[in-house]
Amino acid sequence: MRSGHQRFQSGERCVEAGRYEFDGYVRDPPEPLPQLSDWEIRVEAGQMFPKTRHPNRPCYWTPAAAGIPPLSNAASIAAGWAV
C-alpha cells in the first residue's frame, strides 16, 4: 500500500469518479497478480469497486496519480467487472 493514500475495497461504493489503481488483495496469498490490463480502472460515482478479473479476487484500489497516463484503456466497470 502506498502511504498517505486512501484505499477502497471491492464492493464499496465509489464517491468520486476517477481512475483507480490496483493496490493489493484483501486476503493472502499475494499471487498471482492481476494481468497488466487489470491494474487500472475507471469508476463512476455510485458504482461499486470491482474485484480483479484475472484472477477474480477481492482487492483494494487507490486513486491513480494525477498527471500520469492510464496504464490501459481496457479496464472499466462498464466492461463487466464482477463485484
N, CA, C and O atoms as a CHARMM CRD file, in Angstrom:
* protein
*
  332
    1    1 MET  N      0.83500  -1.18700   0.00000 PROA 1      0.00000
    2    1 MET  CA     0.00000   0.00000   0.00000 PROA 1      0.00000
    3    1 MET  C      0.87500   1.24300   0.00000 PROA 1      0.00000
    4    1 MET  O      1.86800   1.30800   0.72500 PROA 1      0.00000
    5    2 ARG  N      0.51400   2.21600  -0.80000 PROA 2      0.00000
    6    2 ARG  CA     1.24900   3.47200  -0.81100 PROA 2      0.00000
    7    2 ARG  C      0.79800   4.30700   0.37800 PROA 2      0.00000
    8    2 ARG  O     -0.40300   4.47300   0.59500 PROA 2      0.00000
    9    3 SER  N      1.73800   4.83100   1.14500 PROA 3      0.00000
   10    3 SER  CA     1.36600   5.60500   2.32900 PROA 3      0.00000
   11    3 SER  C      0.73600   6.93000   1.92700 PROA 3      0.00000
   12    3 SER  O      1.08500   7.52000   0.90500 PROA 3      0.00000
   13    4 GLY  N     -0.20900   7.38700   2.76000 PROA 4      0.00000
   14    4 GLY  CA    -0.84800   8.66600   2.52000 PROA 4      0.00000
   15    4 GLY  C     -1.97800   8.63800   1.50800 PROA 4      0.00000
   16    4 GLY  O     -2.54500   9.68400   1.18900 PROA 4      0.00000
   17    5 HSD  N     -2.31700   7.46300   0.99600 PROA 5      0.00000
   18    5 HSD  CA    -3.39000   7.36300   0.01400 PROA 5      0.00000
   19    5 HSD  C     -4.57800   6.60500   0.59000 PROA 5      0.00000
   20    5 HSD  O     -4.42500   5.67400   1.37900 PROA 5      0.00000
   21    6 GLN  N     -5.75400   7.02700   0.17700 PROA 6      0.00000
   22    6 GLN  CA    -6.96500   6.35500   0.59800 PROA 6      0.00000
   23    6 GLN  C     -7.12000   5.04800  -0.17400 PROA 6      0.00000
   24    6 GLN  O     -6.77900   4.97300  -1.35500 PROA 6      0.00000
   25    7 ARG  N     -7.63200   4.02700   0.49400 PROA 7      0.00000
   26    7 ARG  CA    -7.84100   2.70600  -0.11800 PROA 7      0.00000
   27    7 ARG  C     -9.32400   2.37800  -0.11400 PROA 7      0.00000
   28    7 ARG  O    -10.04900   2.70300   0.82700 PROA 7      0.00000
   29    8 PHE  N     -9.75800   1.73000  -1.18300 PROA 8      0.00000
   30    8 PHE  CA   -11.14800   1.30400  -1.29800 PROA 8      0.00000
   31    8 PHE  C    -11.16200  -0.18600  -1.60100 PROA 8      0.00000
   32    8 PHE  O    -10.34900  -0.67700  -2.38500 PROA 8      0.00000
   33    9 GLN  N    -12.08400  -0.89800  -0.97800 PROA 9      0.00000
   34    9 GLN  CA   -12.16200  -2.34500  -1.12600 PROA 9      0.00000
   35    9 GLN  C    -13.24800  -2.72700  -2.11800 PROA 9      0.00000
   36    9 GLN  O    -14.25200  -2.02900  -2.25400 PROA 9      0.00000
   37   10 SER  N    -13.03900  -3.84300  -2.81200 PROA 10     0.00000
   38   10 SER  CA   -14.06600  -4.38700  -3.71100 PROA 10     0.00000
   39   10 SER  C    -15.39400  -4.43600  -2.96400 PROA 10     0.00000
   40   10 SER  O    -15.45300  -4.88300  -1.81800 PROA 10     0.00000
   41   11 GLY  N    -16.46200  -3.97200  -3.61800 PROA 11     0.00000
   42   11 GLY  CA   -17.79200  -3.97200  -3.01200 PROA 11     0.00000
   43   11 GLY  C    -18.18500  -2.65300  -2.38300 PROA 11     0.00000
   44   11 GLY  O    -19.37000  -2.42200  -2.14000 PROA 11     0.00000
   45   12 GLU  N    -17.21500  -1.76700  -2.10800 PROA 12     0.00000
   46   12 GLU  CA   -17.54700  -0.44400  -1.56900 PROA 12     0.00000
   47   12 GLU  C    -18.02300   0.45900  -2.70700 PROA 12     0.00000
   48   12 GLU  O    -17.61600   0.29400  -3.85700 PROA 12     0.00000
   49   13 ARG  N    -18.88900   1.41400  -2.37000 PROA 13     0.00000
   50   13 ARG  CA   -19.37200   2.37300  -3.37200 PROA 13     0.00000
   51   13 ARG  C    -18.36400   3.50600  -3.55000 PROA 13     0.00000
   52   13 ARG  O    -17.78100   4.00600  -2.58800 PROA 13     0.00000
   53   14 CYS  N    -18.18100   3.88800  -4.79300 PROA 14     0.00000
   54   14 CYS  CA   -17.28700   4.98600  -5.14600 PROA 14     0.00000
   55   14 CYS  C    -18.01200   6.30900  -4.91800 PROA 14     0.00000
   56   14 CYS  O    -19.15900   6.46600  -5.33800 PROA 14     0.00000
   57   15 VAL  N    -17.36000   7.25600  -4.26300 PROA 15     0.00000
   58   15 VAL  CA   -17.96700   8.56800  -4.03700 PROA 15     0.00000
   59   15 VAL  C    -17.41100   9.63000  -4.98100 PROA 15     0.00000
   60   15 VAL  O    -18.02300  10.68300  -5.16000 PROA 15     0.00000
   61   16 GLU  N    -16.26100   9.36200  -5.58300 PROA 16     0.00000
   62   16 GLU  CA   -15.66300  10.32200  -6.51300 PROA 16     0.00000
   63   16 GLU  C    -15.20300   9.60100  -7.77900 PROA 16     0.00000
   64   16 GLU  O    -14.32000   8.74400  -7.72900 PROA 16     0.00000
   65   17 ALA  N    -15.80500   9.95400  -8.90400 PROA 17     0.00000
   66   17 ALA  CA   -15.44300   9.33400 -10.18100 PROA 17     0.00000
   67   17 ALA  C    -13.97200   9.58100 -10.48200 PROA 17     0.00000
   68   17 ALA  O    -13.42500  10.63500 -10.15900 PROA 17     0.00000
   69   18 GLY  N    -13.34200   8.58700 -11.10700 PROA 18     0.00000
   70   18 GLY  CA   -11.94900   8.76000 -11.48400 PROA 18     0.00000
   71   18 GLY  C    -11.27300   7.44500 -11.81900 PROA 18     0.00000
   72   18 GLY  O    -11.90400   6.39000 -11.89200 PROA 18     0.00000
   73   19 ARG  N     -9.95700   7.54700 -12.02300 PROA 19     0.00000
   74   19 ARG  CA    -9.12500   6.37500 -12.29000 PROA 19     0.00000
   75   19 ARG  C     -8.58900   5.85000 -10.96700 PROA 19     0.00000
   76   19 ARG  O     -8.19900   6.61900 -10.08800 PROA 19     0.00000
   77   20 TYR  N     -8.57600   4.53500 -10.84200 PROA 20     0.00000
   78   20 TYR  CA    -8.09000   3.88000  -9.63100 PROA 20     0.00000
   79   20 TYR  C     -7.13800   2.76100 -10.01700 PROA 20     0.00000
   80   20 TYR  O     -7.30600   2.11500 -11.05100 PROA 20     0.00000
   81   21 GLU  N     -6.12500   2.53500  -9.16500 PROA 21     0.00000
   82   21 GLU  CA    -5.10500   1.52500  -9.41500 PROA 21     0.00000
   83   21 GLU  C     -5.21100   0.38200  -8.41000 PROA 21     0.00000
   84   21 GLU  O     -5.54500   0.59700  -7.24500 PROA 21     0.00000
   85   22 PHE  N     -4.92600  -0.81900  -8.86500 PROA 22     0.00000
   86   22 PHE  CA    -4.84800  -1.99600  -8.00600 PROA 22     0.00000
   87   22 PHE  C     -3.83900  -1.74000  -6.89100 PROA 22     0.00000
   88   22 PHE  O     -2.74800  -1.22600  -7.13900 PROA 22     0.00000
   89   23 ASP  N     -4.21300  -2.10300  -5.64700 PROA 23     0.00000
   90   23 ASP  CA    -3.32500  -1.85900  -4.50800 PROA 23     0.00000
   91   23 ASP  C     -3.27300  -3.06300  -3.56600 PROA 23     0.00000
   92   23 ASP  O     -3.15100  -2.90000  -2.35200 PROA 23     0.00000
   93   24 GLY  N     -3.36500  -4.25700  -4.12200 PROA 24     0.00000
   94   24 GLY  CA    -3.22500  -5.46700  -3.32500 PROA 24     0.00000
   95   24 GLY  C     -4.54000  -6.19300  -3.10200 PROA 24     0.00000
   96   24 GLY  O     -5.62300  -5.63000  -3.25800 PROA 24     0.00000
   97   25 TYR  N     -4.41300  -7.45800  -2.73300 PROA 25     0.00000
   98   25 TYR  CA    -5.58800  -8.28900  -2.47000 PROA 25     0.00000
   99   25 TYR  C     -6.05100  -8.12100  -1.02400 PROA 25     0.00000
  100   25 TYR  O     -5.26300  -7.77200  -0.14500 PROA 25     0.00000
  101   26 VAL  N     -7.32900  -8.37100  -0.79200 PROA 26     0.00000
  102   26 VAL  CA    -7.89500  -8.29000   0.55000 PROA 26     0.00000
  103   26 VAL  C     -7.31800  -9.39900   1.42100 PROA 26     0.00000
  104   26 VAL  O     -7.02000  -9.16900   2.59300 PROA 26     0.00000
  105   27 ARG  N     -7.16000 -10.58400   0.87100 PROA 27     0.00000
  106   27 ARG  CA    -6.63600 -11.74100   1.61800 PROA 27     0.00000
  107   27 ARG  C     -5.41100 -12.31800   0.90300 PROA 27     0.00000
  108   27 ARG  O     -5.23100 -12.13900  -0.30100 PROA 27     0.00000
  109   28 ASP  N     -4.57700 -13.01500   1.67900 PROA 28     0.00000
  110   28 ASP  CA    -3.43800 -13.71900   1.08700 PROA 28     0.00000
  111   28 ASP  C     -3.94700 -14.87700   0.26000 PROA 28     0.00000
  112   28 ASP  O     -5.08200 -15.30300   0.47600 PROA 28     0.00000
  113   29 PRO  N     -3.19800 -15.40400  -0.65400 PROA 29     0.00000
  114   29 PRO  CA    -1.81900 -15.08000  -0.98900 PROA 29     0.00000
  115   29 PRO  C     -1.75600 -13.87100  -1.92500 PROA 29     0.00000
  116   29 PRO  O     -2.74700 -13.53200  -2.57200 PROA 29     0.00000
  117   30 PRO  N     -0.59600 -13.22600  -1.99600 PROA 30     0.00000
  118   30 PRO  CA    -0.44700 -12.04400  -2.84200 PROA 30     0.00000
  119   30 PRO  C     -0.30100 -12.35600  -4.33100 PROA 30     0.00000
  120   30 PRO  O     -0.24600 -11.43900  -5.15000 PROA 30     0.00000
  121   31 GLU  N     -0.24000 -13.62500  -4.68500 PROA 31     0.00000
  122   31 GLU  CA    -0.09300 -14.01300  -6.09600 PROA 31     0.00000
  123   31 GLU  C     -1.17500 -15.01500  -6.45800 PROA 31     0.00000
  124   31 GLU  O     -1.69000 -15.67900  -5.55800 PROA 31     0.00000
  125   32 PRO  N     -1.54500 -15.16200  -7.70300 PROA 32     0.00000
  126   32 PRO  CA    -0.98100 -14.49700  -8.86400 PROA 32     0.00000
  127   32 PRO  C     -1.47400 -13.05900  -8.95300 PROA 32     0.00000
  128   32 PRO  O     -2.59700 -12.75000  -8.55200 PROA 32     0.00000
  129   33 LEU  N     -0.63400 -12.19600  -9.47400 PROA 33     0.00000
  130   33 LEU  CA    -1.01400 -10.80100  -9.67100 PROA 33     0.00000
  131   33 LEU  C     -1.98300 -10.68300 -10.84100 PROA 33     0.00000
  132   33 LEU  O     -1.99500 -11.53700 -11.72800 PROA 33     0.00000
  133   34 PRO  N     -2.79800  -9.62400 -10.84700 PROA 34     0.00000
  134   34 PRO  CA    -3.69100  -9.42200 -11.99000 PROA 34     0.00000
  135   34 PRO  C     -2.89100  -9.16800 -13.26700 PROA 34     0.00000
  136   34 PRO  O     -1.71800  -8.79900 -13.21700 PROA 34     0.00000
  137   35 GLN  N     -3.54300  -9.37000 -14.40200 PROA 35     0.00000
  138   35 GLN  CA    -2.90600  -9.04200 -15.67600 PROA 35     0.00000
  139   35 GLN  C     -2.69800  -7.53400 -15.73600 PROA 35     0.00000
  140   35 GLN  O     -3.44000  -6.78500 -15.10000 PROA 35     0.00000
  141   36 LEU  N     -1.70900  -7.08200 -16.48400 PROA 36     0.00000
  142   36 LEU  CA    -1.39000  -5.66200 -16.58000 PROA 36     0.00000
  143   36 LEU  C     -2.60600  -4.82400 -16.95700 PROA 36     0.00000
  144   36 LEU  O     -2.78600  -3.72500 -16.43300 PROA 36     0.00000
  145   37 SER  N     -3.43900  -5.32800 -17.85700 PROA 37     0.00000
  146   37 SER  CA    -4.62100  -4.57000 -18.29300 PROA 37     0.00000
  147   37 SER  C     -5.64300  -4.40700 -17.17800 PROA 37     0.00000
  148   37 SER  O     -6.56200  -3.59800 -17.30800 PROA 37     0.00000
  149   38 ASP  N     -5.51000  -5.15700 -16.07900 PROA 38     0.00000
  150   38 ASP  CA    -6.44100  -5.08200 -14.95400 PROA 38     0.00000
  151   38 ASP  C     -5.92300  -4.23900 -13.79200 PROA 38     0.00000
  152   38 ASP  O     -6.57100  -4.18200 -12.74600 PROA 38     0.00000
  153   39 TRP  N     -4.79400  -3.59700 -13.94400 PROA 39     0.00000
  154   39 TRP  CA    -4.20700  -2.83100 -12.83800 PROA 39     0.00000
  155   39 TRP  C     -4.83500  -1.46800 -12.66800 PROA 39     0.00000
  156   39 TRP  O     -4.64900  -0.83900 -11.62600 PROA 39     0.00000
  157   40 GLU  N     -5.56700  -0.99300 -13.64700 PROA 40     0.00000
  158   40 GLU  CA    -6.17900   0.32900 -13.54300 PROA 40     0.00000
  159   40 GLU  C     -7.58900   0.28300 -14.09500 PROA 40     0.00000
  160   40 GLU  O     -7.85700  -0.36000 -15.11000 PROA 40     0.00000
  161   41 ILE  N     -8.49700   0.98400 -13.40000 PROA 41     0.00000
  162   41 ILE  CA    -9.90300   1.01600 -13.79500 PROA 41     0.00000
  163   41 ILE  C    -10.41400   2.44300 -13.75500 PROA 41     0.00000
  164   41 ILE  O     -9.79900   3.32100 -13.15100 PROA 41     0.00000
  165   42 ARG  N    -11.53200   2.65900 -14.39600 PROA 42     0.00000
  166   42 ARG  CA   -12.27600   3.91700 -14.30700 PROA 42     0.00000
  167   42 ARG  C    -13.57000   3.57300 -13.58100 PROA 42     0.00000
  168   42 ARG  O    -14.28200   2.65100 -13.97900 PROA 42     0.00000
  169   43 VAL  N    -13.87800   4.31400 -12.51600 PROA 43     0.00000
  170   43 VAL  CA   -15.07900   4.07000 -11.72800 PROA 43     0.00000
  171   43 VAL  C    -15.85500   5.37400 -11.63500 PROA 43     0.00000
  172   43 VAL  O    -15.28000   6.43300 -11.38600 PROA 43     0.00000
  173   44 GLU  N    -17.15700   5.29100 -11.83500 PROA 44     0.00000
  174   44 GLU  CA   -18.04000   6.44700 -11.72500 PROA 44     0.00000
  175   44 GLU  C    -18.61500   6.51400 -10.31300 PROA 44     0.00000
  176   44 GLU  O    -18.74400   5.49000  -9.64200 PROA 44     0.00000
  177   45 ALA  N    -18.95700   7.71300  -9.86500 PROA 45     0.00000
  178   45 ALA  CA   -19.56500   7.88100  -8.54100 PROA 45     0.00000
  179   45 ALA  C    -20.82800   7.03100  -8.46100 PROA 45     0.00000
  180   45 ALA  O    -21.63600   7.02000  -9.39000 PROA 45     0.00000
  181   46 GLY  N    -20.99300   6.32800  -7.35800 PROA 46     0.00000
  182   46 GLY  CA   -22.15500   5.47400  -7.14900 PROA 46     0.00000
  183   46 GLY  C    -21.93800   4.02900  -7.55600 PROA 46     0.00000
  184   46 GLY  O    -22.68000   3.15300  -7.11100 PROA 46     0.00000
  185   47 GLN  N    -20.94200   3.75300  -8.38800 PROA 47     0.00000
  186   47 GLN  CA   -20.64300   2.37300  -8.77000 PROA 47     0.00000
  187   47 GLN  C    -19.83500   1.71000  -7.66500 PROA 47     0.00000
  188   47 GLN  O    -19.20400   2.38200  -6.84800 PROA 47     0.00000
  189   48 MET  N    -19.86300   0.38500  -7.65200 PROA 48     0.00000
  190   48 MET  CA   -19.09500  -0.36800  -6.66700 PROA 48     0.00000
  191   48 MET  C    -17.71700  -0.71100  -7.22200 PROA 48     0.00000
  192   48 MET  O    -17.56100  -1.00800  -8.40700 PROA 48     0.00000
  193   49 PHE  N    -16.72000  -0.66400  -6.33700 PROA 49     0.00000
  194   49 PHE  CA   -15.38400  -1.07600  -6.74300 PROA 49     0.00000
  195   49 PHE  C    -15.40800  -2.57700  -7.02600 PROA 49     0.00000
  196   49 PHE  O    -15.97300  -3.34800  -6.24900 PROA 49     0.00000
  197   50 PRO  N    -14.79600  -2.99300  -8.13500 PROA 50     0.00000
  198   50 PRO  CA   -14.84800  -4.40100  -8.54300 PROA 50     0.00000
  199   50 PRO  C    -13.75800  -5.25600  -7.92200 PROA 50     0.00000
  200   50 PRO  O    -12.83300  -4.76000  -7.27900 PROA 50     0.00000
  201   51 LYS  N    -13.89600  -6.54500  -8.13200 PROA 51     0.00000
  202   51 LYS  CA   -12.81500  -7.49800  -7.88200 PROA 51     0.00000
  203   51 LYS  C    -11.89000  -7.42700  -9.10100 PROA 51     0.00000
  204   51 LYS  O    -12.25300  -6.84800 -10.12400 PROA 51     0.00000
  205   52 THR  N    -10.71100  -8.01000  -8.99100 PROA 52     0.00000
  206   52 THR  CA    -9.87100  -8.15200 -10.18400 PROA 52     0.00000
  207   52 THR  C    -10.53400  -9.18700 -11.09100 PROA 52     0.00000
  208   52 THR  O    -11.25500 -10.06700 -10.62100 PROA 52     0.00000
  209   53 ARG  N    -10.28400  -9.07400 -12.37800 PROA 53     0.00000
  210   53 ARG  CA   -10.89200 -10.03300 -13.32100 PROA 53     0.00000
  211   53 ARG  C    -10.08200 -11.30300 -13.45300 PROA 53     0.00000
  212   53 ARG  O    -10.64900 -12.39400 -13.50900 PROA 53     0.00000
  213   54 HSD  N     -8.75800 -11.18200 -13.50500 PROA 54     0.00000
  214   54 HSD  CA    -7.87600 -12.33700 -13.74400 PROA 54     0.00000
  215   54 HSD  C     -6.76600 -12.32600 -12.71200 PROA 54     0.00000
  216   54 HSD  O     -5.73700 -11.70500 -12.98100 PROA 54     0.00000
  217   55 PRO  N     -6.88300 -12.94400 -11.58000 PROA 55     0.00000
  218   55 PRO  CA    -7.96000 -13.81600 -11.12800 PROA 55     0.00000
  219   55 PRO  C     -9.09300 -13.00200 -10.50000 PROA 55     0.00000
  220   55 PRO  O     -8.89800 -11.84000 -10.14500 PROA 55     0.00000
  221   56 ASN  N    -10.25100 -13.59500 -10.36600 PROA 56     0.00000
  222   56 ASN  CA   -11.44100 -12.94900  -9.81600 PROA 56     0.00000
  223   56 ASN  C    -11.35900 -12.94800  -8.28700 PROA 56     0.00000
  224   56 ASN  O    -11.85500 -13.85800  -7.62400 PROA 56     0.00000
  225   57 ARG  N    -10.70900 -11.88800  -7.73400 PROA 57     0.00000
  226   57 ARG  CA   -10.48500 -11.83500  -6.28500 PROA 57     0.00000
  227   57 ARG  C    -10.76900 -10.45200  -5.72600 PROA 57     0.00000
  228   57 ARG  O    -10.51700  -9.45300  -6.40000 PROA 57     0.00000
  229   58 PRO  N    -11.29800 -10.37000  -4.48400 PROA 58     0.00000
  230   58 PRO  CA   -11.48000  -9.07300  -3.83400 PROA 58     0.00000
  231   58 PRO  C    -10.12900  -8.38700  -3.64900 PROA 58     0.00000
  232   58 PRO  O     -9.12400  -9.03300  -3.35100 PROA 58     0.00000
  233   59 CYS  N    -10.12300  -7.08000  -3.82900 PROA 59     0.00000
  234   59 CYS  CA    -8.86500  -6.34400  -3.75300 PROA 59     0.00000
  235   59 CYS  C     -9.09200  -4.93000  -3.24800 PROA 59     0.00000
  236   59 CYS  O    -10.21800  -4.52500  -2.96100 PROA 59     0.00000
  237   60 TYR  N     -7.99900  -4.19200  -3.14800 PROA 60     0.00000
  238   60 TYR  CA    -8.03000  -2.77700  -2.78500 PROA 60     0.00000
  239   60 TYR  C     -7.67200  -1.93500  -4.00100 PROA 60     0.00000
  240   60 TYR  O     -6.90600  -2.35600  -4.86800 PROA 60     0.00000
  241   61 TRP  N     -8.24600  -0.72900  -4.04400 PROA 61     0.00000
  242   61 TRP  CA    -7.97500   0.24100  -5.11100 PROA 61     0.00000
  243   61 TRP  C     -7.59700   1.57100  -4.47000 PROA 61     0.00000
  244   61 TRP  O     -8.13700   1.94200  -3.42800 PROA 61     0.00000
  245   62 THR  N     -6.66100   2.29200  -5.10300 PROA 62     0.00000
  246   62 THR  CA    -6.29800   3.63200  -4.65700 PROA 62     0.00000
  247   62 THR  C     -6.43900   4.57900  -5.84300 PROA 62     0.00000
  248   62 THR  O     -6.32700   4.15400  -6.99300 PROA 62     0.00000
  249   63 PRO  N     -6.68700   5.87300  -5.56900 PROA 63     0.00000
  250   63 PRO  CA    -6.77700   6.82500  -6.68200 PROA 63     0.00000
  251   63 PRO  C     -5.47600   6.83200  -7.48600 PROA 63     0.00000
  252   63 PRO  O     -4.38100   6.80600  -6.92400 PROA 63     0.00000
  253   64 ALA  N     -5.61800   6.86700  -8.80900 PROA 64     0.00000
  254   64 ALA  CA    -4.43500   6.92600  -9.68100 PROA 64     0.00000
  255   64 ALA  C     -3.77800   8.29100  -9.53000 PROA 64     0.00000
  256   64 ALA  O     -4.45500   9.29800  -9.32000 PROA 64     0.00000
  257   65 ALA  N     -2.47400   8.31300  -9.63700 PROA 65     0.00000
  258   65 ALA  CA    -1.72900   9.56100  -9.51400 PROA 65     0.00000
  259   65 ALA  C     -2.10700  10.52500 -10.63000 PROA 65     0.00000
  260   65 ALA  O     -2.16000  10.13600 -11.79600 PROA 65     0.00000
  261   66 ALA  N     -2.36500  11.76900 -10.28000 PROA 66     0.00000
  262   66 ALA  CA    -2.73600  12.79500 -11.25800 PROA 66     0.00000
  263   66 ALA  C     -1.57700  13.06500 -12.20800 PROA 66     0.00000
  264   66 ALA  O     -0.41500  13.06900 -11.80300 PROA 66     0.00000
  265   67 GLY  N     -1.90600  13.28800 -13.46700 PROA 67     0.00000
  266   67 GLY  CA    -0.89900  13.64200 -14.45500 PROA 67     0.00000
  267   67 GLY  C     -0.16600  12.46500 -15.06900 PROA 67     0.00000
  268   67 GLY  O      0.66000  12.64600 -15.96300 PROA 67     0.00000
  269   68 ILE  N     -0.46000  11.25900 -14.60000 PROA 68     0.00000
  270   68 ILE  CA     0.18400  10.07200 -15.17500 PROA 68     0.00000
  271   68 ILE  C     -0.80900   9.40300 -16.11200 PROA 68     0.00000
  272   68 ILE  O     -1.94400   9.14700 -15.71000 PROA 68     0.00000
  273   69 PRO  N     -0.41600   9.11000 -17.35500 PROA 69     0.00000
  274   69 PRO  CA    -1.33900   8.49800 -18.30900 PROA 69     0.00000
  275   69 PRO  C     -1.85500   7.15000 -17.81500 PROA 69     0.00000
  276   69 PRO  O     -1.16100   6.45900 -17.06800 PROA 69     0.00000
  277   70 PRO  N     -3.06800   6.77000 -18.22500 PROA 70     0.00000
  278   70 PRO  CA    -3.61800   5.46800 -17.82800 PROA 70     0.00000
  279   70 PRO  C     -2.72400   4.31400 -18.27000 PROA 70     0.00000
  280   70 PRO  O     -2.06000   4.38800 -19.30400 PROA 70     0.00000
  281   71 LEU  N     -2.71700   3.23700 -17.46200 PROA 71     0.00000
  282   71 LEU  CA    -1.94900   2.04200 -17.82300 PROA 71     0.00000
  283   71 LEU  C     -2.55600   1.34100 -19.02200 PROA 71     0.00000
  284   71 LEU  O     -1.83500   0.80600 -19.86400 PROA 71     0.00000
  285   72 SER  N     -3.90500   1.34100 -19.10600 PROA 72     0.00000
  286   72 SER  CA    -4.56200   0.68600 -20.22100 PROA 72     0.00000
  287   72 SER  C     -5.91000   1.32800 -20.45800 PROA 72     0.00000
  288   72 SER  O     -6.45500   1.98400 -19.57000 PROA 72     0.00000
  289   73 ASN  N     -6.43400   1.14900 -21.61100 PROA 73     0.00000
  290   73 ASN  CA    -7.78300   1.62900 -21.93300 PROA 73     0.00000
  291   73 ASN  C     -8.80500   0.53300 -21.76200 PROA 73     0.00000
  292   73 ASN  O    -10.00100   0.78400 -21.91300 PROA 73     0.00000
  293   74 ALA  N     -8.37000  -0.68700 -21.45000 PROA 74     0.00000
  294   74 ALA  CA    -9.26900  -1.83200 -21.39300 PROA 74     0.00000
  295   74 ALA  C    -10.01500  -1.96200 -20.07500 PROA 74     0.00000
  296   74 ALA  O    -11.07200  -2.59100 -20.03400 PROA 74     0.00000
  297   75 ALA  N     -9.49700  -1.38800 -18.99900 PROA 75     0.00000
  298   75 ALA  CA   -10.09800  -1.60500 -17.68200 PROA 75     0.00000
  299   75 ALA  C    -11.21600  -0.60200 -17.41800 PROA 75     0.00000
  300   75 ALA  O    -10.99400   0.60900 -17.40000 PROA 75     0.00000
  301   76 SER  N    -12.39900  -1.11800 -17.21800 PROA 76     0.00000
  302   76 SER  CA   -13.54800  -0.25200 -16.95900 PROA 76     0.00000
  303   76 SER  C    -14.64100  -1.04200 -16.29000 PROA 76     0.00000
  304   76 SER  O    -14.84300  -2.21600 -16.60000 PROA 76     0.00000
  305   77 ILE  N    -15.33800  -0.42300 -15.38900 PROA 77     0.00000
  306   77 ILE  CA   -16.50900  -1.05200 -14.76300 PROA 77     0.00000
  307   77 ILE  C    -17.51600  -1.42800 -15.83300 PROA 77     0.00000
  308   77 ILE  O    -18.11300  -2.50200 -15.76900 PROA 77     0.00000
  309   78 ALA  N    -17.71200  -0.57100 -16.80500 PROA 78     0.00000
  310   78 ALA  CA   -18.69200  -0.80900 -17.86600 PROA 78     0.00000
  311   78 ALA  C    -18.37100  -2.04800 -18.68600 PROA 78     0.00000
  312   78 ALA  O    -19.23700  -2.56100 -19.39400 PROA 78     0.00000
  313   79 ALA  N    -17.13000  -2.53800 -18.60000 PROA 79     0.00000
  314   79 ALA  CA   -16.73500  -3.72000 -19.35300 PROA 79     0.00000
  315   79 ALA  C    -17.17300  -5.00800 -18.69400 PROA 79     0.00000
  316   79 ALA  O    -16.84400  -6.09200 -19.17500 PROA 79     0.00000
  317   80 GLY  N    -17.91600  -4.91000 -17.59300 PROA 80     0.00000
  318   80 GLY  CA   -18.48000  -6.10000 -16.97900 PROA 80     0.00000
  319   80 GLY  C    -17.67200  -6.71100 -15.86100 PROA 80     0.00000
  320   80 GLY  O    -17.71800  -7.92700 -15.67200 PROA 80     0.00000
  321   81 TRP  N    -16.93200  -5.91700 -15.11300 PROA 81     0.00000
  322   81 TRP  CA   -16.17200  -6.44800 -13.99100 PROA 81     0.00000
  323   81 TRP  C    -17.12400  -6.96600 -12.93800 PROA 81     0.00000
  324   81 TRP  O    -18.14100  -6.33400 -12.65200 PROA 81     0.00000
  325   82 ALA  N    -16.80900  -8.09500 -12.36500 PROA 82     0.00000
  326   82 ALA  CA   -17.63900  -8.68300 -11.30300 PROA 82     0.00000
  327   82 ALA  C    -17.32300  -8.03800  -9.96600 PROA 82     0.00000
  328   82 ALA  O    -16.17200  -7.71400  -9.67600 PROA 82     0.00000
  329   83 VAL  N    -18.35000  -7.85600  -9.15900 PROA 83     0.00000
  330   83 VAL  CA   -18.17200  -7.30700  -7.80900 PROA 83     0.00000
  331   83 VAL  C    -18.60200  -8.34200  -6.81800 PROA 83     0.00000
  332   83 VAL  O    -18.54200  -8.10500  -5.61200 PROA 83     0.00000
